[in-house]
Amino acid sequence: MSDDGTLVVSPLLDSREVAAYLKVSESTLSRWRSAGTGPPFLRLGGIARYRLDAVDRWLGELEHDHASEG
């Protein structure tokens, strides 16, 4: 929710948009979906959709702190 109490919903993106956002091919994104290793997604009428904030959170979880690497 926002400060004024209105509900803020992250936009839904299709596979083409997410692949472009991540700079990978749609087939790579599809492979990640099948393997369960890609960003979280929803199935709406059999079509994969992604919430932008969920994709960004997933990216954040992949980040490495190079200072902590040996």
Buried (B, 14 or more C-beta within 10 A) or exposed (E): EEEEEEEEEEEBBEBEBBBEBBEBEEEEBBEBBEEEEBBEBEEEEEEBBBBBEBBEEBEEEEEEEEEEEE
